[in-house]
Amino acid sequence: MALTGVQIFKLLPKTNCKKCGFPTCLAFAMKLAQRQASLDACPDVSEEAKATLGEASAPPVRPVTLGAGDKAVKMGEETVLFRHEKKFVNPPALALEIKDTESDDAVDAKIQDVVGSEINRVGQLLRIDAVFLNNDSGDAGRLASLAEKVAQKAPETAVIIGTENPEAADAAIKPFSGKNAILYGATEANAEKMAEVAKAAKAVLGVKADGLDALSSLTEKVKSLGVDDMVIDPGARSAKEMLEYNTFIRRAAIKKNFKPLGYPVINFAQRDDALHESLVAGLGIAKYASIVVVSSAEKWKNLALFTLRQNIYTDPQVPMQVEQKIYKIGDPTPDSPLLITTNFSLTYFIVSGEVENSKVPAHLAIMDCEGLSVLTAWAAGKFTGSKIANFIKESGIENEINHRELIIPGYVAILSGAIEEKLEGWKVTVGPREANALPAFLRSAQAA
Amino acid sequence: MAFVPPKESFAGRVFPVTIGTGVQQTFGGENTLPFHSFEGEVPNRPLIAYEIQDVPPEDWPETVRRLYDGVSDDPVKWAKYCEEELKAKAVALRLVGTHPDSKDLSADDAAKTVTDVLGAIKVPLIILGSNHVEKDSEVLVRAAEAAKGYDCVIGKAQEANYKTIAAAAMANGHKLIAMSELDINLSKQLNILLTQMGFDKEKLITDPMCSALGYGLEYTYSVMERIRLAALSQNDAVMQPPMLADVGMYVWKIKETQAPEDVLPEWGSLEERGIAWEAVTASSLLMAGSELLIMRHQRAVEAVELFVDELM
């Protein structure tokens, strides 16, 4: 049964010691009630409180970290099935598979793909987060030497060791001891030995079974062996199975508080064709995977998957914003037109896209309106004549252009008088209401 | 402990919609979330239509424009090429040349194009305006008349022009796309207005407005999920028409499908990137609930069909 934040608070030490990472016991209690924190974070909690809160307060999907350092990936902690209900919390890791049967050159190229995969998109750094080292050869030595190479050439990248052979696992995981590597995996047949290896290396254990019934039993068994941090693989390989199993796992964890499946899920999306693989990986991203393993990392594919991951994991209640500044579209000269709009990311993308389509180089002033669209920002008093005038003056654009003409969105035509009043010597021109009319507008202005 | 899969079933069902007269196609009809055949019925595949235009696609990027070199100067040739060579299951004719900023072609020109295209293909035809509110209500009325008896899809009716377009679709026996801008309430409102004027809700297709990957996809995705949940769990009949994702026109105008690799080497191959952009946008919106897609690139369409094979 779920407890409220206040009920939980009464059971905490009330010392506000901050050791849990939250400023007060009450704040921690509220997070526990929302199942976004684990009671384990409190070092001073009484046994009695543990017994009462224990299972009830644990997040429905256990938080597990993959990798160490700045590039570590947090997984789990999800609280909903649909992103409009509440933000999806931890974006899934993308992991590139490297087989220990691949040639040295192929391995080097893949390591390079991962290390060089980082891209900045709308202010976020996105990358291939991990490598999945597949013991395809079945030979312990080959897996160990592949692991050694990765540890040297990509020391910051998180690692998943893929073998069912405990001796191979033990050898390969050595370079990553204490770095939250994942050891994948434990099966019904090898669970005891794999649990020992994982515990010794402080690794997360990947647990693999055929179907959800077998998987639930196996996670219970692994837990009784003293391993708490797991990622789970229900054996789904087709897109259909991925959707079915991932949905049941997420529902069981969140709606039924079913602990044996309350772990991050690993999906395998490898396909012969990279485009096909993109779509299967996209399914994993949209539908509840915490790790998606891919077989290749072409730059075009990475960009599409990074972007999808970013879109799906955007907070639906907080508008995406872009940085306030004067953007150059095309290659504008001091005579090129100057347009202004707000910093809602969609507004920016659509307006800048249409300016680009027009092939008329321009200066695009994006003003910080807390991520609101034009009409909303105007209605909220954030896109007003005096604020626009201040922004234009402080932006320094007056030193970069020869003219003094500002094009404003058609929806706020009403502002033109107020802006001209505050911006001495400037002329305000009312542009179109909708961005799709910008190309015609800019071209006819250019011709005039 | 034994695991019992937490299956969910719903009271509502998406209306199945059948279009065309020669070769017929049916989409929609499921009583569960997208591709949840493990707990409900998914009787039909989503339908993907190839997009063609009444005028040459001068503003389409090279990657997709060159596929249609030699046929795109004539909508009849273009439509036949889609049906015969690309094995299109449906064709979507966008009358973009009627837009005042384009060629400003007349409603009669549009009607002639529709008649000619219908005479050349057997698969169902979707007839789209140029998204100019006033012009569309003129053009789509004539187009609907010209297509009488072919059981086409006419679109798009919007709040500002739905009356004339819906009346023409109704009088000539067509299905109708109702488009609103990324808002579940506006979408519901428009469907209510249409049914109040006597349009059969089982002949509607809802277009909650598409967005490309990276350019607001998450808005379309969530509006679609919410519409579908309302249709299924609240059994709300005005939310039960199948949904359209008009993917191609939104994808093939953004930077990611146009910026050359030598300018942005970190983005990789322009050709593969553009195709992946269209395919990933489409497959994501399938996961959100769309059943009718309009797309442009053959390889993107084929990849999405293969993905659907894996899901069905």
HADDOCK unambig.tbl for C-alpha pairs under 7 A between the chains (distance, minus, plus):
assign (segid A and resid 83 and name CA) (segid B and resid 222 and name CA) 6.94 0.50 0.50
assign (segid A and resid 84 and name CA) (segid B and resid 222 and name CA) 5.90 0.50 0.50
assign (segid A and resid 212 and name CA) (segid B and resid 3 and name CA) 6.81 0.50 0.50
assign (segid A and resid 213 and name CA) (segid B and resid 2 and name CA) 6.02 0.50 0.50
assign (segid A and resid 213 and name CA) (segid B and resid 3 and name CA) 4.92 0.50 0.50
assign (segid A and resid 216 and name CA) (segid B and resid 3 and name CA) 6.86 0.50 0.50
assign (segid A and resid 217 and name CA) (segid B and resid 1 and name CA) 6.66 0.50 0.50
assign (segid A and resid 238 and name CA) (segid B and resid 310 and name CA) 6.24 0.50 0.50
assign (segid A and resid 239 and name CA) (segid B and resid 310 and name CA) 5.51 0.50 0.50
assign (segid A and resid 239 and name CA) (segid B and resid 311 and name CA) 5.39 0.50 0.50
assign (segid A and resid 240 and name CA) (segid B and resid 310 and name CA) 6.04 0.50 0.50
assign (segid A and resid 240 and name CA) (segid B and resid 311 and name CA) 4.26 0.50 0.50
assign (segid A and resid 240 and name CA) (segid B and resid 312 and name CA) 6.76 0.50 0.50
assign (segid A and resid 244 and name CA) (segid B and resid 36 and name CA) 6.99 0.50 0.50
assign (segid A and resid 244 and name CA) (segid B and resid 38 and name CA) 6.65 0.50 0.50
assign (segid A and resid 248 and name CA) (segid B and resid 5 and name CA) 6.09 0.50 0.50
assign (segid A and resid 248 and name CA) (segid B and resid 6 and name CA) 6.13 0.50 0.50
assign (segid A and resid 251 and name CA) (segid B and resid 6 and name CA) 6.77 0.50 0.50
assign (segid A and resid 252 and name CA) (segid B and resid 6 and name CA) 6.27 0.50 0.50
assign (segid A and resid 275 and name CA) (segid B and resid 276 and name CA) 6.31 0.50 0.50
assign (segid A and resid 275 and name CA) (segid B and resid 303 and name CA) 6.84 0.50 0.50
assign (segid A and resid 276 and name CA) (segid B and resid 303 and name CA) 5.79 0.50 0.50
assign (segid A and resid 276 and name CA) (segid B and resid 307 and name CA) 6.87 0.50 0.50
assign (segid A and resid 279 and name CA) (segid B and resid 280 and name CA) 5.83 0.50 0.50
assign (segid A and resid 279 and name CA) (segid B and resid 283 and name CA) 6.51 0.50 0.50
assign (segid A and resid 279 and name CA) (segid B and resid 307 and name CA) 6.81 0.50 0.50
assign (segid A and resid 299 and name CA) (segid B and resid 266 and name CA) 6.53 0.50 0.50
assign (segid A and resid 299 and name CA) (segid B and resid 267 and name CA) 5.50 0.50 0.50
assign (segid A and resid 299 and name CA) (segid B and resid 268 and name CA) 4.65 0.50 0.50
assign (segid A and resid 300 and name CA) (segid B and resid 267 and name CA) 5.44 0.50 0.50
assign (segid A and resid 300 and name CA) (segid B and resid 268 and name CA) 4.73 0.50 0.50
assign (segid A and resid 300 and name CA) (segid B and resid 269 and name CA) 6.09 0.50 0.50
assign (segid A and resid 300 and name CA) (segid B and resid 272 and name CA) 6.55 0.50 0.50
assign (segid A and resid 300 and name CA) (segid B and resid 273 and name CA) 4.78 0.50 0.50
assign (segid A and resid 301 and name CA) (segid B and resid 273 and name CA) 6.89 0.50 0.50
assign (segid A and resid 301 and name CA) (segid B and resid 276 and name CA) 6.99 0.50 0.50
assign (segid A and resid 303 and name CA) (segid B and resid 267 and name CA) 6.49 0.50 0.50
assign (segid A and resid 304 and name CA) (segid B and resid 276 and name CA) 6.91 0.50 0.50
assign (segid A and resid 304 and name CA) (segid B and resid 277 and name CA) 6.28 0.50 0.50
assign (segid A and resid 307 and name CA) (segid B and resid 213 and name CA) 6.90 0.50 0.50
assign (segid A and resid 307 and name CA) (segid B and resid 214 and name CA) 5.68 0.50 0.50
assign (segid A and resid 308 and name CA) (segid B and resid 213 and name CA) 6.43 0.50 0.50
assign (segid A and resid 308 and name CA) (segid B and resid 214 and name CA) 6.92 0.50 0.50
assign (segid A and resid 311 and name CA) (segid B and resid 214 and name CA) 6.48 0.50 0.50
assign (segid A and resid 311 and name CA) (segid B and resid 217 and name CA) 6.66 0.50 0.50
assign (segid A and resid 311 and name CA) (segid B and resid 218 and name CA) 5.32 0.50 0.50
assign (segid A and resid 312 and name CA) (segid B and resid 218 and name CA) 5.89 0.50 0.50
assign (segid A and resid 346 and name CA) (segid B and resid 215 and name CA) 6.25 0.50 0.50
assign (segid A and resid 346 and name CA) (segid B and resid 216 and name CA) 6.09 0.50 0.50
assign (segid A and resid 349 and name CA) (segid B and resid 215 and name CA) 6.42 0.50 0.50
assign (segid A and resid 353 and name CA) (segid B and resid 254 and name CA) 6.21 0.50 0.50
assign (segid A and resid 353 and name CA) (segid B and resid 255 and name CA) 6.93 0.50 0.50
